Each structure stands twice: as structure tokens, then as C-alpha cells.
Amino acid sequence: MKILVPVKRVIDYNVKVRVKADQSGVDLTNVKMALNPFCEIAVEEAVRLKEAGKATEVVVVSIGSKAVQEQLRTALALGADRAIHLETEVDLDSLQVAKLLHKLMDKEQPELIIIGKQAIDSDNNQTGQMLAALAGIGQGTFASKVELTADNKVQVTREVDGGLQTVELSLPAVVSTDLRLNEPRYASLPNIMKAKRKPLDVMPAADLGVDLVSKVKVLKVAAPAGRSGGITVESVAELVDKLKNEAKVIQ
């Protein structure tokens, strides 16, 4: 079984994000970048399935400039076997990414696609669902548990509003990972060195025949409003009065 894992380069979650002065986007100057945390979980799950003897190859793919190769090497150090870089300097929206991945699926023919449920920069939570729809295959989103069965199916335990839901999907299928699925490992120094020798193929994204002109336009990016300090009330009656007359959150 071949598992395809799309990964994304994002600002490190420990970094305080700054908005550009013209509010056209986020300032990336001298900012530490990292592998998207949900993508790390996806890579970890794919590697665990391979270590359990249920998969034969884990292929990671990322879309973007040459800089994404750093994150692809990180994924290789975490245990992936091979990497593919779909190179483009264009900022893509979720649908374009899904279309590129769909074209790549036609070339690679993976039995399972494991993808992070969302990226921590755009927070769209769209690509996995769009990819499944384009490919016409089943999807298991917000996965907290993934089990491959003997009859060429995958059981996905999903986190839903009411608790947990288990769905069974015929392969090929798309699974998007939630935080509780696993705890990603740290890349050891020997594995980091080995990752430098693992194959990383570069392919122009434009060669896949997808329109790379985005249909989504960012109008403005603004930092969240600062939070004011809290106050202490003397009684429940005073609290209710403030919630009703000042905050106006109750009637």
C-alpha cells in the first residue's frame, strides 16, 4: 500500500505573527517557518502504518517555492520514504491545491491519502474534503483513530460535536487528521542525515495542467483586537446586571 501525505510550510506556531503595515498579509520577513502541526500528525500516522507492516511506501508532497524543500526533508527525517515538490511561486487557494493533488494522485495511484485537517495559517479546513470530492472517493475527516482492515477498507473514528463517530471507507480514501490522533515523534540526528539522501523529486506545478490563477482575493488582514482587563463583581446580581446591560449577552 502506498500512502500519500500532503504537507505545508507555515509560520512556526511559537512565533508571534505580525501583520504588514498595509494590511495586505502577514509579514514573513526573517520569520521561522515549520511543518504544519496537523501535517506532522499525518506524517506520523502514515509512518506508524508502515512500521506496522500495513503500508509499503510513504510519499510526502508539498506545493510552493523552493523553500518548502526544508519541510519535505523534515518529513523524510520523520520516516517518509520519498518526497515530491510541486514547484510554484504563486499563492494558491484550497481548490487549486486540491486540484493539483488530484492530478498527482492520478500519477502516483496511492491507496490512502492522509492529510492534516487544516493549516494553522489559513485555517480553511477545505483541501481534504475538496480532494475527496474531485477524486470521487470516500473521506474520513477529523480522525482521532485510523485502522486498516483485512478487506481493503479503513475505519476512521471521527471527533464530532456529539462525541465520536466511526465510519468505514473503501480504499482509496482521504483521511484528515485531528490533534488527538497521535503524538508526532522528534526527528533523530541519524534520521536527519539519512533524509538528505532520500529522493526528492521537483516538478513544476504548471505541468499538471491546473489553472494557477487564484479565484480568491484577500481584501485585508488585521490583527485581533486587544483584550481589556477583567473586573471583579461583588455579587451574582451585579454580574447578571453587567452581562445584561453592559455586555448585552443575555436578556
LINZIFEN-V448060 format. One record per backbone hydrogen bond with DSSP energy under -1.0 kcal/mol. CO is the residue of the C=O (numbers start at 0). NH is the residue of the N-H. If there is no record, write none. Layout:
CO_NH, CO_NH
This chain:
0_55, 0_56, 1_110, 1_111, 2_58, 3_113, 4_60, 7_35, 9_33, 11_14, 17_26, 19_22, 22_220, 24_19, 27_30, 31_11, 33_9, 35_39, 36_40, 37_41, 38_42, 39_43, 40_44, 41_45, 42_46, 43_47, 44_48, 45_49, 46_50, 47_51, 48_53, 49_52, 56_2, 57_80, 57_81, 58_4, 59_83, 60_6, 61_85, 63_87, 64_67, 65_68, 66_69, 67_71, 68_72, 69_73, 70_74, 71_75, 72_76, 73_77, 74_79, 75_78, 81_59, 82_200, 83_61, 84_202, 85_63, 86_204, 92_96, 93_97, 94_98, 95_99, 96_100, 97_101, 98_102, 99_103, 100_104, 101_105, 102_106, 103_107, 104_108, 111_3, 112_174, 114_176, 118_122, 125_129, 126_130, 127_131, 128_132, 129_133, 130_134, 131_135, 131_136, 137_173, 139_175, 141_158, 142_177, 144_156, 146_154, 151_170, 152_148, 153_168, 154_146, 155_166, 156_143, 156_144, 157_164, 159_162, 162_159, 164_157, 166_155, 168_153, 172_112, 173_139, 174_114, 175_142, 176_116, 177_180, 187_191, 188_192, 189_193, 190_194, 193_196, 198_82, 200_84, 202_86, 203_206, 204_207, 205_208, 234_238, 235_239, 236_240, 237_241, 238_242, 239_243, 240_244, 241_245, 241_246, 242_248
